[in-house]
């Protein structure tokens, strides 16, 4: 590893750790440093319930979801060789949104099928799983990678149209619940939900890792990859499966989070000056996690009792960043 990359990794990991600590301490009640340390060893500490039941789960959720979206964006941009591709281009979030809309604004069947606190999460996961199955089926039958991209975009548009029609006939109360879900929420996950999220993210990352070697060749072109002996169908299936799982599980638990998956791969390429996926893959995970931790800090309006919707913060910060990075990194992508 080059010395400058070593310094980058030290700075990156240190920055993520700092943002994590700041995120945990920040909130309507600021946890002093002494009490913060005592909360880890003394369950009777007054701040211990806040730390263990809310702050730590929320920070880990931000790290896992941000990292998942960052990796998903990298896989999609490399697979489609398109700097504007993101984790939601295949319609995974649209499937989750449609399922949640059906539960909140349509038939009550999903509500009776998945009762309790996991109702929305279960509905979103079923929707993501349904689209995941369709995309995997399509990826085995559609040879052109650009045709698969168009297929995902059209499927997303179709489900979006269904949600719009459901919204038109919905009551104001149910429509408001759906809007709140769409704004995203990193809090509220208990240990069981966080474990399920962690397992899903782990499996998705392992699928992505299996595709890295092939993607390094694939970005040079399908023809070159074939002559180099890369199994295009296998690489495509691994990359699409990883993205679908990472995006689907993240959307199911926290709602759709925009612009993180689109911006993070550009930031990583600019920082590390490489298109090697063996470096970009872990970098996207930690930068994505750190970025979402930072957005959550901003969303909490330090020193205030108000909390902004996390999706609103990522969109406000992400849109200008993506525009600037794309303009700045044209030469890098021209060489990909």
Beta strands, then each sheet from edge to edge (+ up, - down):
end
